[in-house]
Amino acid sequence: MRPCRRYAFLHKSFQEFFASCYLCCQLASRQITPESLVSDETYFSELKQVLLFSCGILAIQCQETAMDLIANITTQVNKFGHRTVPVALECIAKCKRQENNFHVRLAQVFGLGLELQGALVIDQTWREVHIASLAEAMKVNSTLTQLDLSDTNIGDTGAASLAEAMKVNSTLTQLNLSHNKIGDTGTASLAEAMKVNSTLTQLGLHSTKIGDTGAASLAEAMKVNLTLTQLNLWKNNIGYSGAASLAEAMKVNSTLTQLQLMQNNIGDTGAASLAEAMKVNATLTQLSLWDDNIGDTGAASLAEAMKVNATLTQLFLWDDNIGDTGVASLAEAMKVNSTLTRLGLHSTKIGDTGAASLAEAMKVNSTLTQINLWINNIGDTGAASLAEAMKVNSTLTLLHLWNNNIGDTGAASLAEAMKVNSTLTQLRLWCNNIGDTGAASLAEAMKVNSTLVIETY
């Protein structure tokens, strides 16, 4: 009850700052060690700001202690995992001073001590200094193989920093920079790095605002790069010109196996360029071109390529404007193609005529294992055509027909085919017009065919 002096602060950061001053005094007087300080995991969560202030103060007062603290933070990052990587980089950023490059030395300490093989960074508050510090760490690190920096506010400058690191890094194999604002300039920097990098196999650039110029830069890199196997350019601003550049690279590239160009706007002209490349390319196994504004003409170009291509196993053309005419072209190709195993044609405006064309191809094709035809206009007549094909086809394992216009008659046709077919394991018929009669027919088929799973819910 006796009166005494009390102190109050207008903001929590005052408390955190004075706590940091106290800790720095204890470190200076050797009452505590950097190792004992960061052994408490709370400094990487609710007390993070105290740790950041401490690093900033030590960078001014005693650089040797600051380096020791970063080294011990790195040890804890190895222990706690990739979620603490952003904290370490924030600590290094707090040590940046205009008059010297001390923060670069700290980044190298972090890179040399980091033992993680994979890092997933989820932090939209990152600034250029954080990315630059990570890049400096990557230049000397020898363990990190997978780095996911999607949606971390990386722009052109950040991409340039990472590119410089890629020129000397010799361990990174997977880099995901999706959902950032890299643009053509940042992409050009990455492309220059790819010309000399000899370890990266997967590069993710989904939704990074890349246009035709950026695609051209990547294409030039692909002509000389000898390691990249997967390139993800999903949902960018690439048109037919960018597709043409990539196609020219595919004619000479000998390592790329997966190219994802979906949700761009390459159109029939871009599809034609890629088709010409596929006639000579001998490594690509997966090509994703869905929602790329490809119509019947583009489908016909791709079909001609599939007649001679001997490596592609997966082709996805979902949400394009192909229709029955384009599907007929692809079906003719499937009669002679001997490598494609998966064909994705959902939401491509296919009707009964297109289904009949595919059915004729299925009667002679001996490699396709999965056909995706969901969200089309296939009715009972188209289902009957596919059923006739299934009576003789011996390779297809999955037929996806959900959300079409198939009724009881079509279901009965498919059921009869399933009684003699011995290879199909999944028949998906969700969201059609199948009633009790059709369901009963399918149930009878499943009694005969013990390996088949029919999904009608």
C-alpha positions in Angstrom: 0.0 0.0 0.0 3.0 2.3 0.4 3.4 4.7 -2.6 6.1 3.8 -5.1 7.3 4.9 -8.6 5.8 3.2 -11.7 6.8 3.5 -15.3 4.5 3.1 -18.3 5.3 3.2 -22.0 3.1 4.4 -24.8 4.0 1.5 -27.1 5.2 -2.0 -26.7 8.3 -1.2 -28.8 9.7 0.9 -25.9 9.6 -2.1 -23.7 11.3 -4.2 -26.3 14.0 -1.7 -27.0 14.9 -1.3 -23.3 14.9 -5.1 -23.0 17.3 -5.3 -25.9 19.6 -2.7 -24.2 19.6 -4.8 -21.1 20.5 -7.9 -23.0 23.3 -6.2 -24.9 24.7 -5.0 -21.6 24.6 -8.6 -20.3 26.3 -9.8 -23.5 29.0 -7.2 -23.2 29.7 -8.1 -19.5 29.6 -11.8 -20.4 26.8 -12.5 -18.0 25.1 -14.3 -20.8 26.3 -15.7 -24.1 24.8 -15.4 -27.6 24.2 -19.2 -27.5 22.2 -19.1 -24.3 20.2 -16.1 -25.5 18.9 -17.6 -28.7 18.4 -21.1 -27.3 14.9 -19.8 -26.2 12.6 -20.3 -29.1 10.4 -17.4 -28.0 13.0 -15.0 -29.5 11.9 -16.4 -32.9 8.3 -15.7 -32.3 6.7 -13.4 -29.7 10.0 -11.8 -28.6 11.3 -11.5 -32.1 11.4 -7.7 -32.0 13.7 -7.8 -28.9 16.1 -10.0 -30.9 16.0 -7.6 -33.9 16.8 -4.6 -31.7 19.6 -6.5 -30.0 21.2 -7.3 -33.4 21.0 -3.6 -34.5 22.5 -2.3 -31.2 25.4 -4.9 -31.3 26.2 -4.0 -34.9 27.0 -0.5 -33.6 28.6 -1.4 -30.3 30.5 -4.7 -31.0 30.5 -6.2 -34.4 32.4 -9.3 -33.1 29.5 -10.1 -30.7 27.0 -9.4 -33.5 28.7 -12.0 -35.7 28.7 -14.5 -32.9 25.0 -13.8 -32.3 24.1 -14.4 -36.0 26.2 -17.6 -36.0 24.2 -18.9 -33.1 20.9 -17.8 -34.6 21.9 -19.8 -37.7 22.5 -22.8 -35.4 18.9 -22.4 -34.1 17.5 -22.1 -37.6 19.1 -25.5 -38.4 17.3 -26.8 -35.3 13.9 -25.1 -35.6 13.6 -25.4 -39.4 12.9 -23.2 -42.4 10.1 -21.2 -40.7 12.8 -19.3 -38.8 14.8 -18.3 -41.9 13.0 -15.0 -42.3 13.9 -14.1 -38.6 17.5 -14.6 -39.3 17.4 -12.5 -42.4 15.6 -9.7 -40.6 18.3 -9.8 -37.9 20.9 -9.3 -40.6 18.9 -6.5 -42.2 18.8 -4.7 -38.8 22.6 -4.6 -38.9 22.9 -2.8 -42.3 24.7 0.5 -42.1 25.3 2.9 -45.0 29.0 3.3 -44.1 30.0 -0.3 -44.4 29.1 -3.8 -45.8 28.9 -5.5 -42.4 25.5 -6.9 -43.2 27.1 -8.7 -46.2 29.6 -10.4 -43.9 26.8 -11.4 -41.6 24.9 -12.9 -44.5 27.9 -15.0 -45.4 28.1 -16.2 -41.8 24.5 -17.3 -42.1 25.1 -19.0 -45.5 28.2 -20.9 -44.3 26.4 -22.1 -41.2 23.0 -23.0 -42.7 22.6 -26.7 -43.0 19.0 -26.9 -44.2 18.3 -28.7 -47.5 15.0 -27.0 -48.1 13.4 -23.7 -47.2 9.9 -22.4 -47.6 9.6 -18.7 -46.9 6.2 -17.2 -46.3 6.6 -13.5 -45.7 4.9 -10.8 -47.7 6.7 -8.0 -45.7 10.1 -8.7 -47.2 12.1 -5.9 -48.6 15.0 -5.8 -51.0 17.5 -5.9 -48.2 16.2 -9.3 -47.0 16.3 -10.8 -50.5 19.8 -9.4 -51.0 21.0 -10.9 -47.7 19.6 -14.3 -48.7 21.3 -14.0 -52.1 24.7 -13.3 -50.3 24.1 -16.3 -48.1 23.4 -18.5 -51.2 26.7 -17.6 -52.7 28.6 -19.4 -50.0 26.0 -22.0 -48.9 26.6 -25.6 -49.8 23.5 -27.5 -48.5 20.4 -25.8 -49.7 18.8 -27.6 -52.7 15.2 -26.4 -52.5 14.1 -22.7 -52.1 10.5 -21.6 -52.2 10.1 -17.8 -52.3 6.6 -17.6 -53.8 4.5 -14.5 -52.8 7.4 -12.8 -50.9 7.3 -9.4 -52.6 10.2 -10.0 -54.9 10.6 -7.5 -57.7 13.1 -6.9 -60.4 15.9 -5.9 -58.0 15.4 -9.0 -55.8 15.4 -11.2 -58.9 18.7 -9.7 -60.0 20.2 -10.4 -56.5 19.1 -14.0 -56.6 20.4 -14.3 -60.2 23.9 -13.2 -59.1 23.8 -15.9 -56.4 22.7 -18.5 -59.0 25.8 -17.8 -61.0 28.1 -19.1 -58.3 25.8 -21.4 -56.2 26.5 -25.0 -56.9 23.8 -26.9 -54.9 20.3 -25.3 -55.5 18.2 -27.5 -57.8 14.7 -26.1 -57.2 13.7 -22.4 -57.1 10.1 -21.2 -56.9 9.6 -17.5 -57.4 5.9 -17.7 -58.2 3.4 -14.9 -57.4 6.0 -12.1 -57.4 6.3 -9.0 -59.6 9.5 -10.0 -61.3 8.5 -8.9 -64.8 10.6 -9.0 -68.0 13.6 -7.2 -66.4 13.9 -9.5 -63.5 13.4 -12.5 -65.8 16.2 -11.3 -68.0 18.5 -11.3 -64.9 17.5 -14.9 -64.1 18.0 -15.9 -67.7 21.6 -14.7 -67.7 22.2 -16.7 -64.6 20.7 -19.8 -66.2 23.3 -19.6 -68.9 26.1 -20.4 -66.5 24.3 -22.2 -63.7 24.9 -25.9 -63.8 22.6 -27.3 -61.0 19.1 -25.8 -61.2 16.6 -28.3 -62.5 13.2 -26.7 -61.6 12.3 -23.0 -62.0 8.8 -21.8 -61.0 7.7 -18.4 -62.4 3.9 -18.8 -62.1 2.1 -15.4 -62.0 5.2 -13.2 -62.2 4.1 -10.7 -64.9 6.4 -12.1 -67.6 5.6 -11.0 -71.1 7.0 -11.8 -74.6 10.3 -10.1 -73.9 10.9 -12.1 -70.7 10.0 -15.3 -72.5 12.5 -14.5 -75.2 15.2 -14.0 -72.5 14.4 -17.4 -71.0 14.4 -19.0 -74.5 18.0 -17.7 -75.1 19.1 -19.2 -71.8 17.4 -22.6 -72.7 19.5 -22.8 -75.8 22.7 -23.2 -73.8 21.5 -24.4 -70.3 22.2 -28.1 -69.7 20.4 -28.8 -66.5 16.8 -27.3 -66.4 14.1 -30.0 -66.7 11.0 -28.1 -65.5 9.9 -24.6 -66.4 6.7 -23.2 -65.0 5.4 -20.1 -66.7 1.7 -20.5 -65.7 -0.5 -17.4 -65.8 1.7 -14.7 -67.2 1.4 -12.3 -70.2 3.1 -14.4 -72.8 1.6 -14.2 -76.3 2.3 -15.9 -79.6 5.6 -14.0 -80.0 6.9 -15.3 -76.6 5.7 -18.8 -77.5 7.6 -18.6 -80.8 10.8 -17.7 -78.9 10.3 -20.7 -76.5 9.6 -23.0 -79.5 12.9 -22.0 -81.2 14.7 -22.9 -77.9 12.9 -26.2 -77.7 14.3 -27.2 -81.1 17.9 -27.2 -79.7 17.3 -27.7 -75.9 18.1 -31.3 -74.8 17.1 -31.3 -71.1 13.7 -29.7 -70.6 11.0 -32.3 -69.9 8.1 -30.2 -68.6 6.9 -26.8 -69.9 3.8 -25.2 -68.3 2.4 -22.3 -70.4 -1.2 -22.5 -69.3 -3.3 -19.3 -68.8 -1.3 -17.2 -71.1 -2.5 -16.0 -74.5 -0.5 -17.9 -77.1 -3.4 -18.6 -79.4 -3.4 -20.7 -82.5 -0.2 -19.0 -83.8 1.7 -19.8 -80.7 0.4 -23.3 -80.6 1.6 -23.8 -84.2 5.1 -22.6 -83.3 5.3 -25.0 -80.4 4.0 -27.8 -82.6 6.8 -27.2 -85.1 9.3 -27.5 -82.2 7.7 -30.7 -81.0 8.4 -32.3 -84.4 12.1 -32.2 -83.6 12.3 -32.0 -79.9 13.4 -35.3 -78.2 13.1 -34.6 -74.5 9.8 -32.8 -73.6 7.4 -35.2 -71.9 4.7 -32.8 -70.5 3.2 -29.8 -72.2 0.5 -27.8 -70.5 -1.4 -25.3 -72.7 -4.8 -25.1 -71.1 -6.7 -21.8 -71.2 -4.4 -20.4 -73.8 -7.0 -19.3 -76.3 -6.2 -22.2 -78.6 -8.9 -23.2 -81.2 -9.4 -25.8 -83.9 -6.5 -24.5 -86.0 -4.0 -24.7 -83.0 -5.3 -28.2 -82.1 -4.7 -29.3 -85.7 -1.1 -28.0 -85.6 -0.5 -29.9 -82.4 -2.1 -33.0 -83.8 0.3 -33.0 -86.8 3.2 -32.8 -84.4 1.9 -35.7 -82.3 2.0 -37.9 -85.4 5.8 -37.7 -85.4 6.7 -36.7 -81.9 8.1 -39.7 -79.9 8.6 -38.4 -76.4 5.6 -36.4 -75.2 3.5 -38.4 -72.7 1.2 -35.7 -71.3 -0.7 -33.0 -73.2 -3.2 -30.7 -71.4 -5.5 -28.5 -73.4 -8.3 -27.8 -70.8 -10.4 -24.6 -71.2 -9.4 -24.0 -74.8 -11.8 -23.5 -77.7 -11.1 -26.7 -79.5 -14.5 -28.2 -80.1 -15.4 -31.3 -82.2 -13.3 -30.3 -85.2 -10.1 -29.8 -83.1 -10.7 -33.0 -81.2 -11.1 -34.9 -84.5 -7.6 -33.7 -85.5 -6.2 -34.9 -82.2 -8.0 -38.2 -82.5 -6.4 -38.8 -85.9 -3.0 -38.2 -84.3 -3.8 -40.6 -81.5 -4.3 -43.4 -84.0 -0.6 -43.3 -84.9 1.0 -41.8 -81.8 2.8 -44.3 -79.6 3.9 -42.3 -76.6 1.1 -40.1 -75.2 -0.4 -41.6 -72.0 -2.5 -38.6 -70.6 -4.7 -36.3 -72.7 -6.6 -33.5 -70.9 -9.5 -32.1 -72.8 -11.9 -30.8 -70.1 -14.0 -27.7 -70.8 -13.2 -27.8 -74.5 -16.7 -27.8 -75.9 -16.6 -31.4 -77.0 -20.0 -32.9 -78.0 -21.1 -36.3 -79.3 -19.3 -35.9 -82.6 -16.0 -35.2 -80.8 -16.5 -38.2 -78.5 -17.1 -40.4 -81.5 -13.8 -39.3 -83.0 -12.0 -40.0 -79.8 -13.7 -43.4 -79.6 -12.4 -44.4 -83.0 -8.9 -43.5 -81.9 -9.2 -45.5 -78.7 -10.0 -48.6 -80.6 -6.5 -48.6 -82.1 -4.4 -46.5 -79.7 -2.3 -48.7 -77.4 -0.6 -46.1 -75.0 -3.3 -43.8 -73.6 -4.1 -44.5 -70.0 -6.0 -41.4 -68.9 -8.5 -39.2 -70.9 -10.1 -36.2 -69.1 -13.4 -35.1 -70.8 -15.2 -33.5 -67.9 -17.3 -30.4 -68.3 -18.2 -30.9 -72.0 -21.4 -31.5 -73.9 -21.2 -35.3 -74.3 -24.6 -37.0 -74.2 -25.9 -40.5 -74.5 -24.8 -40.9 -78.2 -21.2 -39.9 -77.3 -21.2 -42.2 -74.3 -22.4 -45.1 -76.5 -19.5 -44.4 -78.9 -17.0 -44.4 -76.1 -18.5 -47.6 -74.7 -18.0 -49.4 -78.0 -14.3 -48.3 -77.9 -13.9 -49.6 -74.4 -15.0 -53.0 -75.4 -11.8 -53.4 -77.4 -9.4 -50.9 -75.8 -6.9 -52.6 -73.5 -4.8 -49.7 -72.0 -7.1 -47.0 -70.7 -7.3 -47.0 -66.8 -9.1 -43.7 -66.2 -12.0 -42.2 -68.1 -13.2 -38.8 -66.7 -16.7 -37.9 -67.9 -18.2 -35.9 -65.0 -20.4 -32.9 -65.7 -21.6 -33.9 -69.2 -25.1 -34.7 -70.4 -25.1 -38.4 -70.0 -28.3 -40.0 -69.0 -29.6 -43.5 -68.2 -29.2 -44.7 -71.8 -25.6 -43.6 -71.9 -24.9 -45.1 -68.5 -26.3 -48.4 -69.7 -24.0 -48.4 -72.7 -21.0 -47.8 -70.6 -22.1 -50.5 -68.1 -22.3 -53.1 -70.9 -18.8 -52.2 -72.0 -17.4 -52.4 -68.5 -18.6 -56.0 -68.2 -16.1 -57.0 -70.9 -13.3 -54.4 -70.4 -10.5 -55.6 -68.1 -8.2 -52.6 -67.8 -10.3 -49.6 -66.8 -10.1 -49.0 -63.0 -11.9 -45.6 -62.7 -14.9 -44.3 -64.5 -16.0 -40.9 -63.2 -19.6 -39.9 -64.0 -20.4 -37.3 -61.4 -22.9 -34.5 -62.2 -24.6 -36.1 -65.2 -28.3 -36.9 -65.7 -28.1 -40.5 -64.5 -31.1 -41.7 -62.6 -32.0 -44.9 -60.8 -32.1 -47.0 -64.0 -28.7 -45.9 -65.1 -27.3 -46.4 -61.6 -28.7 -49.9 -61.5 -27.0 -50.7 -64.8 -23.6 -49.5 -63.5 -24.1 -51.4 -60.3 -24.6 -54.6 -62.3 -21.4 -53.9 -64.2 -19.4 -53.5 -61.0 -20.6 -56.9 -59.9 -19.0 -58.4 -63.0 -15.9 -56.2 -63.1 -14.3 -56.5 -59.6 -11.5 -54.1 -60.3 -13.5 -51.1 -61.6 -14.6 -48.1 -59.4 -17.5 -46.1 -60.9 -18.1 -42.7 -59.3 -21.5 -41.2 -59.8 -22.1 -39.0 -56.8 
